């Protein structure tokens, strides 16, 4: 195999070391220094093996940990029961923690991940991640800082689960550790997560969270200004700051232990600034000489933490230079032997195999059939009241449930949907958050892996776009990248769609759900009627609890307090509390007309039922199908209802481009429907303020004209 320059430098430098006489060797006050050196060596040789595998056409991931091996000291300072969310350069940490737990083979684990082998124990070959359930390492991919909001949620939940008497996978005195790079420290997600931790701590809430910034001074090719991380985080009130040289094992372990012990004792957030060095470039495809001077690259070799640990061990008489080199080469032989053994390991060989965790999650969610707790019937309810009662029942039936968001507690939400919940369930279970959607969803993600059942609210659909990656990059991927060993159950309530009067404009009348509709494995519920809303909320809660599903529950603002359907005072949009369950992927049909099938959802249902009444008076018999579920779509029900008439009008209140109707139409065509099809949707426009909104939103007149034209064309 090719010898890397850093590899040759290590050998030459250690060979030139002079071993001290026994009387000259001071004591080394580092617990288990040889074990930590072993973890550092393993991490280094895994990086070298990754390059060899890639050169052989066998490896697929070469973002290495070289220069960051000092993070092994962080693992040593913590307990294996402390939940960890790790930076992608955490090889040293991973190996050091694995050494604390019997029965693991971490070198093989990482190598199997490098070759995307199905035998890799956490993701099953779907991605190279640092994660193991028995090591309490929650797997993360390489998205920039997106795991930090979840880490706040995990830390928050350690105490909250105890307060609620709910079982938690983490010990009562656990410390959550979250590591990231200096470039990620500038990301808005990091800034928001640190702010959220400080905001909670300021209110006296326990947040035992150790942020670990591994500062190697460069982000891919962009230098971090010297001293910037210290300047930005050293003097933050409420955030205890610790700094250590990650290239010096003794300093790293002493400081990491002090930081971890402080967080464990005080139950407050702290920031460990671990200065590191990046060796061998950003990744295997990176050509470092394109943006760094060769002399600067070589100068960093002397800061190599593996080399510095070897120097320390020799200086303190723990090992001789010859023993260091033998140990180094023995680890090379061990890792390379494993690399050769696993280089031909089976990989995922079909779409079915790749998608198995996603498919199993949805399959488990689909079979959920739950009757709403409490007495069915009673006085007719509006949509808002039905959701409110369903939330009350969920809180009463499931003690692990927490409901939170902006203005949802004392005020009861902008539209009163959560009114009275805090008084009934208490402020530990129903509470307001700061105004940051990344924090709201991150809190839910952390709560979900910690034994709680979170129901966060996003105040308006447009606000979701501030934080969509918390669902796309974190929530939806966790079961995929952990082969369902980790799950983050949650039901995200979102007030959305258009047509609300008196308080409109783009941010309060958003009609686009394209950002969530294509996320694999996510359930999207879109109730319109009060009875459906209650039943579907219970179904989503059951799917989250039993299948670990991430459910998005879209609530049409304009229908919250609607009572009438056809005429003023008819109260035909009200409905009693439901007695029947609603399965995921099941549509609801109104009428049995044989001339036309209207497929719709949300506000489109209200408009389409009104149009269907007028069509009936004109001699056109239409049936209206409420899709109710936008992912997965109720394909079987759709096909049955369109085949009954041979003509289908897709009524889609979202935008023509990227709207739900595109997916509905595609499913009909893919399943062989050959009848007449027409689609109407809102315009490809942002929604303006006032009555101008009606110029771009789908209207009843447009629906009726399209229906008449479609049936007239028979």
Secondary structure, DSSP 8 states (H G I E B T S, - for coil): ----HHHHHHHHHHHT-----GGG------TTHHHHHHHHHHHHHHHHHHHHHHHTT--------TT-GGGHHHHHHS-TTS-EE--TT-HHHHHHHHTTSTT--HHHHHHHHHTTBTT-TTTTTS-----BGGGTEE---S-SSTTHHHHHHHHHHHHHHHHHT---SS-TT--EEEEEETTGGGSHHHHHHHHHHHHHHHTT----EEEEEEE-SEETTEE--TTHHHHHHTT-TT-EEEEEETT-HHHHHHHHHHHHHHHHHH---EEEEEE----S-SSTT--GGGTS-HHHHHHGGGG-HHHHHHHHHHHTTSS-HHHHHHHHHHHHHHHHHHHHHHTT--B--SHHHHTHHHHHHHHHHHT-----SS--EEEEE-HHHHHHHHHHHHHHH-TTEEEEETT-SSS--TTSTTTTHHHHH-TTTEEE--S-HHHHHHHHHHHHTTT-EEEEEESSHHHHTTSHHIIIIIITTHHHHHTTSS---EEEEEEE-S--SSS-STTTS----HHHHT-TT-EEE---SHHHHHHHHHHHHHHHHHH--EEEEEEEGGGTT---SSSTT--TT-EEE-SS---TT--EEE---SSEEEEE-THHHHHHHHHHHHHHHTT--EEEEE--EEETB-HHHHHHHHHTTSEEEEEEEEETTT-HHHHHHHHHHHTT--SEEEEEEE-SS---SGGGGGGTS--HHHHHHHHHHHHHT-
